[in-house]
Amino acid sequence: MYLMALVWLIPLLWMVRTAFLPQSVAIGLSATAAPTLENFQDVLSAAPFNTYYLNTILIVVGTLAVQIFFITLAGYAFARLDFFGKNVLFTLFMAQLMITPDVLIFPMYQLMTDFGLVNTLPGIMLPFFASAMGIFLMRQNLRTLPAELEEAAKMEGCSTWKIIWSVYAPLLKPTYAAFGLISVSYHWNDFLWPLVMINDVNKRPLTLGLAVFAQAYETGAQWGDICAATCLVVAPLLLIFLFFQRQFIESFAKSGMK
């Protein structure tokens, strides 16, 4: 396990090291030059990474907000309500997990074309507003909570809407954190779908902007600049995971209890 971790860690450390070295010694294994922010300054002046950041944050936060709303309602329905075909419908949702989104790119693109959302940020977000994984996590974690909470809330005169958002939602914070990590990491790193959907430079997310930036060098790639740009893309996601990793593990542990 430690060997595998080391294999994954070495390229990351090399990238960070190269990002802070001058271009003249960036790829030298024994370089001892003083760290510099020159590469980051070059990257920010050569490409509109501020715009890429804003677009990515809008996509990630907008998608996650709508997903949280829908998976909470759907998870409650599958965990607490009894209706005809509930188990069959839940099985169909789970079967959707076996279909990778990349397989559905053509029909999704055709649908976004019909809606007039091609080359727009809402067009990138719309196909992902529902999440089978999120529904599964919500259902499993809601089933671990005692039904007496809902019964007590009803005796106090709470409506179903208030029970969901005032009683259950605060208890599901670890689940929200775990699902948030899954959703944010996927949409932060997504490349193929934005590549298909976006033509406007000012609407590119970070992944697409980084790819275009890296391809701008024909020969003798400036590895210092490329590594600095990659650090700008990777660092926020890595920090988020390190901060919420305990909630991530707790939620998945609970999801297997029932």
N, C-alpha and C positions, 0 to 999 in steps of 0.2 A: 504493500500500500504506500509506504513512504517512498519507494523507488518510483512508483507511478506519479506520485505528487511532485517529485523532483523533476521528472520528465516534463510535466506540465509547467512547472515553475521557472525552469531555466529560460525558455523563450520570453516569458513575461519580464524577468529581470533584465535580460539582454535588451529588450525593447525600451525599458525605463532608462537603463544606462545610456543607450545610444541617443535617446531623446535629449539628454542633458549634456552631451559632448559636442564640441565644435565639429563642423562638417569635415575638416581636414583629418581628424583622427577618429571619426565616428565608428568605422568598421574595424579598427585595430583592436585586437584582443588584449593588448597590453597598454592601451592608452591610459595616461595618467593626467590628462589635462583637467583644469579646474571646471567644475560644472557651470553651465551657462543656460540662459533662457533664450538665446538667440534663435534656436530652431522654432520655438513656440511663437516668437515674434514674427518670424518669416511665414509661418503657417497662417497665422491670423491676418496677415497683410496680403497674402497671396490668394486666399479663398474666403468666402463669406461664412466662416464657421459659426459666427454668432447667429446668422439666419438659420443655418442647419440645426443648431441647438434649439432655437425657438420652435421650428417646425417639428422636431422630434418630440419635444416636451408637450406640444399641443396634441400630437398624435397619441402619445403614451398616456397622458393624463385624461384626455377626452375619451379614449377607448376604455380605460380602466373605470372611469366614473360610471359610464353607461353599463359596463359589465357588472359592476358591483350591484347596481340597482336590479338588474334582471336576474342575476344568479341568486340574490337573496330571496326574491319572490319565488323563483322556481324551486330553490332548495327547500324553502318552507313548505311549498305545496307538496313536494315529494316526501318530505319527512313527517309532516303533521296532518295533512288532509287525506281523506279517503274519497276517491272518485273512480269511475269506470275506466279501465285500461291504464291505471297508473303505472303498474309494473312494466307493461308492454312499452309504454311511452318512455319510461326511464331507460329501458334496455335500448331503445332506438337512439336515445341521446348518447348512451355509452358507446354504441356501435359507431357513432360519428367520430369517436376518438381514433378509430383505426384508419381514418381517411386523412392523409396529410393535406394541408391547405394548398400546397403547390399543385396537387392534382386538379384542383378546382379553379385554377387561375383563369383558364379560358372562359368558363361560364360566369365567373365573377366579373371578369372584364366586360363581357357582353352585357351583363346586368348593369354595371356602372355606366356603360355607354348609353343604355336605354334611359337611365336616370339623369344623364347629363352631368355625371360626377367625375369623368375622366380628367386627369390633371388638376385634381383638387384634393385637399387634405381630408375632407369628409369622405371622399371616395376611397381613400386608403383605410379609414376607420370602420366604415359601415359594415363590411362583411364579417367583422370580428366582434360586433356588439354582443352576441350571444356566445357563451363558452360552456361546452359540455364538461370540461374539467372543473370549472368553477362550480357548476351545479352539483357535481359529484362531491366536491369538498364540502359545500354548504349542507347538502343532505346528510352526509355522514357525520358531520360535527353537530348538526342540530339534533340528530338522533341520540347523541350522547348526553344531551341536556334533559333534565327531568321534566316530564309533562306537567307536574304540579305547578311549575312557574307560570305556565299559560293559564291553568285553571284559577290560580290565585289572582292573576291579572284580570281575568274575565269577571271574577267576583268583585273586583274594584271598579268595574265598569269600563275597562279598556277595550277599544275596538281591535279587530284583527290587525289593522294597519299599525296601530300604536304598539301592539304586542310585538310585531316584527321588528320595528325600528327602535323602540324604547326598552324592550325587555331582552330580546334575543341578540340584536345587533351589537350591543356593548360586550356581550359574552363571546362574540365571534371575532374579536379583534385579532387573535393569532391566525385565524383562518383567512381573514382579509389580508393580513400581512403576507402569508404564504402564497395566496393566489396573486396578490399584487406583485410579488417577486417573479412569479411565472409569467404573468402578463407583461410586465414592464420589460423583463429580459427578452421576451420574444419580439415585442414590437420595437424595442430599442435596437435589436440586432437584425431585424427583418430587412432583407435586401431585394429579393426577387420581386415581390409585389409592388413596392415603390418604384422599382426599375421599370416595370410594365406600365404603371399608372402615371408617372410624373415625367413631364418634359421641360417644365419651367425651372430654370436654375434657382429661382427664389423660393421654390416649394420643395426642394430636395431635403430629405432627412439626412442625418449624420452618416449613415452607412453608404448611401448613394453619393454624398458629397466626398467622403473619404476615398471611395473607389475612383471617382473622376479625378480627384487630386493626385492619387498615386499613379494613375495612368498618364498624367501630364508630362512625366519624365520619360524621354525616349530611350536614352542609354545612360549608363553610369548614374543610376538612381541616387538621389540625395537621401540616404537612409536616415539621417538625422531629422530631416523635415517629416519624412513618412512616419517614423517612430513617434515623433512629437504629436502629429495629427492622430495617430492611433491611440496614444495616451489620452488625448482629449475625448475620444469616443468611448474608451473602455473605463476610464477612471470613475465616472459617476456611478455606473452600474456596479462596479466592484465594491465601492464604498457602501452602496445601498444594501448589497448582499451581506457584507460584513456586519452591518448595523442590525439587520433583521433576521440573521441566520437562526437565532434561537426560536423565534416565532415560526419560522419556516419548518423546522424540525418538529416542533410541538404539534403543529397542525396536521402534518402527515402521520404522526404517531397516533393522534386521536382518530383520524379518518379510518384507521384499520380496526377500531374497537368494535364497531357494529356494522 
